[in-house]
Amino acid sequence: MIKEELHLTDKWDKTFPKSDKTNHCKVTFANRYGITLAADMYMPKDASGKLPAIAVCGPFGAVKEQCSGLYAQTMAECGFLTVAFDPSFTGESGGNVRYMASPDINTEDFMAAVDFLSLNDKVDPDKIGIIGICGWGGLALNTAALDTRIKATVVSTMYDMTRINAKGYFDSEDSEDARYAKRAAMCAQRLEDIRSGEYKLGGGVVDPLPEDAPFFVKDYYDYYKTPRGYHPRSLNSNGGWNVTGCESFINQPILCYSNEIRSAVLIIHGENAHSCYMGKDAYANMVKDSKYTSNKELMIIPGAVHTDLYDGGNGNYIPFDKITRFMKENMK
């Protein structure tokens, strides 16, 4: 398998400080579509023997230098070998067309990370988990339904990106006419892109912030557009996805078989997150008519909003102790 040649930064350019309890290095691996993914690998210092391992990704449009790296580094401090990776077409990862997304390819990205960990001589291949944040929470659930090697999945402040694209925020655009209008706009944009020879960007988080912006937009601004979470490679911080970047999500629900997940799943959401309805609904659908409910959990964090589970916010809201216990208990 030929891997694309990537050009990776050799400096620490994360939005969080480097830990003195872990070792860090850059790694690459290819998915089955031949796209080479870039990742940061973290290991506890002075680790010996084969370690339990976790692959981390998200939020949707973010990069590994933001909160997925924070999760990965923190879990390495707790004894895991971890990788935080950039998905296909984004960040430092490969893919000739930039800023595209795909329910299939992005699920495959998680599975490729599991491939990499399974074949790493420092990893116990029977003790592998994944963590998905925001839009990558839904993709992590989709991966858990497909990949039987995964022993435990943690979903944090999740979005189901197929639901958002097909139905809009809070399902406010859930009609045939609304979906038809979106499809027609996408088809028109495809021709514009071909004529211009480049893909038009849809724009990231709005800047400057309008005074009448809804709360969830203000919440994203507070993370992506401030020193708290801004990163020059993050789509959400800058130009955003291509206008047609998420076109296929409209027709492809990703969680059809979530109630057949046999491995352990923990869904974490903030009580005050605008997206909390998606976590609650995902949990309800996962356990409905399921034979595998004893290892499924829903954890609601009192007072937390959506981005509080990106970096802890002002209240250290990310329950890393719970995540660590959940992973270790279900990797036995």
C-alpha angles and dihedrals in degrees: 000000000000114000124207116249109247128195107222126190114246096204131084102256101159128134089234132057122266114256121235089208098066141052118231135199140156119253136177135205136170130239122220091267089063095252114140115224125207120217143173112231120206127192131180110253116255090015116164135188125015113325134211109251140210133194116208133193140162177026102174105262094011128111135231091258089070129056099326087062091049090053091046095049093046092049089050088056085056094056106274131120103231142184126200108195139190110234123236116295094014142085114350093335124106134253119122095232110063132218097018127135133200132183089218101042094042091050087050089053090063091046090050088054088053088050090053094049093044091057097042110111091219093058133082100227091207091061108059128135138170135219122203123189126201109325089005088059090070090045090050090055089049089051092048089055090054107033113068092186092072112097099184137014128195118196116194126195088336134202125195097217093195089056093048093049095044099039107019128229112331087002088283093143098045100137138103091242093052092049091046090054091051092049092049092049091050092050091051090048091052090062092045090053092050092049093048094042093231139074116254114234118233096214128252127239109340116263128215093037113236115232091234095048114138117253096257090056090051089048092055092044090054089058109031101034100044133064087263092079112350115133127172093228096047114108092207090054093050140011098347131215122325111274088247093037096109099031097124092053090075093070102033121074107196104199102061094122101033090119088064093061106122098182124081121282130187117190114197124190139165117248092228098038114126086223097052092106089065093054092047092047092046090053093047092050092045094056098036111113088347126145091203107064102120093083097043122100139179116203120189115196111216115238096001124133127205100274093041085081091053096068107350095268116219094320106051086246099169106101097218092161090057093045091051093050092046093051095046095045093050096044093061 
